[in-house]
């Protein structure tokens, strides 16, 4: 089966350490993926205020976030603006582009989008997208060909703002298969390629899934039907879970699975049905996410 491989790069550390490691791993196996880069200030440490919410605190404890991500990620941007990712680490973005991977925009400021997009004015969203696309193009030497909303949080206003950019497609939601989104009564030209499989932090520590069982459990979710999309994170599978991901790739290929960028998956999809994004919930994830719904 063909699996779309999406790599989210949320932080300075993930870009610095996780991206080169994943590029080496994929190159050794002749694989390509879609990298979604956060390019502006790394303010991810500001999520720590969410510890006041029991669900987020439970997720942090279950995934052992401190050891998974490191305290430099968990505290970044808490006491002032975090470091500008693309400005300092453009060579990592160029490495991914040079290896033939698809490059997409995740965000200018990952934290700000994930925390505030529900109330963000359309003009501010457009400004953030323009700033992020410009920074990525300057650092990587090529413009982003797609985008993905941080935390799978997207609104109709954000979709309409993205329509002004030359993105081939977007990956802003969780769902079942690619579709053509309808937002504000408008059928948009940019398809959605939703993530379909759960992430490491959503599965680990739930339903008896520990690191020893994780890969087998995840592979058991790859079933006949629309081509699935797997999301990994440079901060997890590129660093703390690198060995686990390497084992996953070996097991998956032994079963006959292949991995491709999301753009390749879109070419295989055929005619796309209409759909829309709605606020929903995903097991193991704190707060709302955008989910695929019939139009």
Secondary structure, 3 states (H helix, E strand, C coil): CEEEEEEEECCHHHHHHHHHHHHHHHHHCCCCCEEEEECCECCHHHHHHHHHCHHHHHHHHHCCHHHHHCHHHHCCCCCCCCCEHHHHHHHHHHHHHHCCCEEEEEECCHHHHHHHHHHCCHHHHHHHHHHHHHHHHHHHCCCCCEECCHHHCCCHHHHHHHCCCCCCEECCCECCCCEEEEECCEEEEEEECCECCCCHHHHCCCCCCCHHHHHHHHHHCCCCCCCCEEEEECCHHHHHCHHHHHHHHHHHHHCCCEEECHHHHHHCCCCCCEEEEEEECCCCCCCCEEEEEEC
